[in-house]
């Protein structure tokens, strides 16, 4: 599932492929990914405009045009692809944006769990993002610690709640908790101030490494690099990793490095 580093990677794709280029044509091949606008309204709003500097807010990507803003959320399988207008169209290419000089930006998505929204002005943008918490890459330590300390749920569930901290998903949360030495089923409200500070530090370090990669990298020294092995073991201590499910999410942790804090 795309998380903050993936969406930051898509922002760079949008910037390098489309920034400053005229949107010559919008071809909607599947209206199932459109929200709040049909194909005609999307074409009328965007064709003839230029993409300007894109923004990322949590897991959302904002494709600015100096007028309407195209807002993209990638769900589990969405992505942005840059190519040429003459390239063969793939089965999961849902919306095609033909740009100047023959370039084409494609929204590709297999499962179509999220998609594209059209915001006519900043108030529309704010309305779509009004329930989102501070961005994980920008939140300061005090705001982060307050957000966690005011919640009663499991710390893993709180970290992946976009209304608390925006941008973290399943892989990032497990990685950050492993690095911080905290079990995912600890109650967020029971964490000590030292626990919360350590968690914030490890979140920042993990994001600084993952964002340049454009993904949560499956490095050998990372929990992410071992979680999908047939017999997954901790890259730090070699202990067999445990698996469980929290709030419907597959969760992996090390019982040695992340002991029960109760």
C-alpha positions, 0 to 999 in steps of 0.5 A: 500500500502506498505510504508517505515515501511512495506518495512523495515519489509520485510527487516527484514523478508528477513534477518531472513529467508534468510541471509547466506542461499544458494538459492537452487531453484528459482521457478517462478510461474508467470512471470508477476512480473519479469522485465528485466529478464525471469525465466531462467535468474533469476534462472541462476543468483541466484541459488547456491548463498547466500543471504547476508545483505539486504538493503532498499532504500525508498520503494525498497528492495535490496536482495544482494548475493555478485554478482547480486542483486534482487530488489523488489518493492511491489506496492500495495499488494506485501509482503515477506513471510517466511515459509517451502518448504513443506507449501501449495502454495497460489494463489498469491505466484508468486516467491518461493526461496527454501533455505538451511535447508528447508526454503522458501522465497515467493514473494506474490502479488495479483495485480502485480503492481510492482515486481522483478528486477535483477541488475547484478552489482551496476551500474544496482542498481544505474540506477534503483534508479537514479530518487529516492530522499533521503530516508525519514528515512535518509534525514537531515533537511536542505535537506528536507526543500530545497526539499519542498521549491523548489516545487510548488505542493500541499504539500501532492503530494510533500511528496509522490513524490518518486523523492523528498523524498523516502519512504512516501506513502498515509497513512504516508503523511496524518499522518505526515501532521495531526501531523504537523497541515498542510492541505494537499492542501497547496502549498509546496512552500508557507510553511514557514521555521517554517512549514517545520521544523515542518513537518520534525520533525513530519516525523521523529517522525512518522517514529520512531514509525511506523518502529518498527511496520512494518506498519503505525499502526492504533493506536487510537491516530493516524489519521490512526486509525480513517480514515476508520471509517464510520464517521471518527473523529479526535482523537485529537479534535473530529471534523469530518474528511474531505476527498478529492482526491489529485493526485489520492490519497484519502486524509484525514485531520481535518479542525480544527487541519489543518486550511487553511494557505492561 
